[in-house]
């Protein structure tokens, strides 16, 4: 669905450069943009959730935990 969604978004954008989009086309483009952004954010969040920070001492912690440590003034690995 995502590839199809991107292709349709591109087609609507190209069409909007040639002529004004109809109300229906504008609504479709807005809906597809929202769906695309939702999917992008979810994929990006998953990527960050699966990212780990490896410190010089060899310890590895999830990125979120490393960020929490830095914000709270926890153990400094740098």
RANOR-V310927 format. One record per pair of residues at least 24 apart in sequence whose ideal C-beta (glycine too) atoms are under 7 Angstrom apart, sorted by the first residue. I is the first residue (numbers start at 1). J is the second residue. Records with the same first field share a line. If there is no record, write none. Layout:
# RANOR-V310927
I = J  J
This chain:
# RANOR-V310927
2 = 39
5 = 32  35  36
6 = 36
8 = 32
9 = 33  36
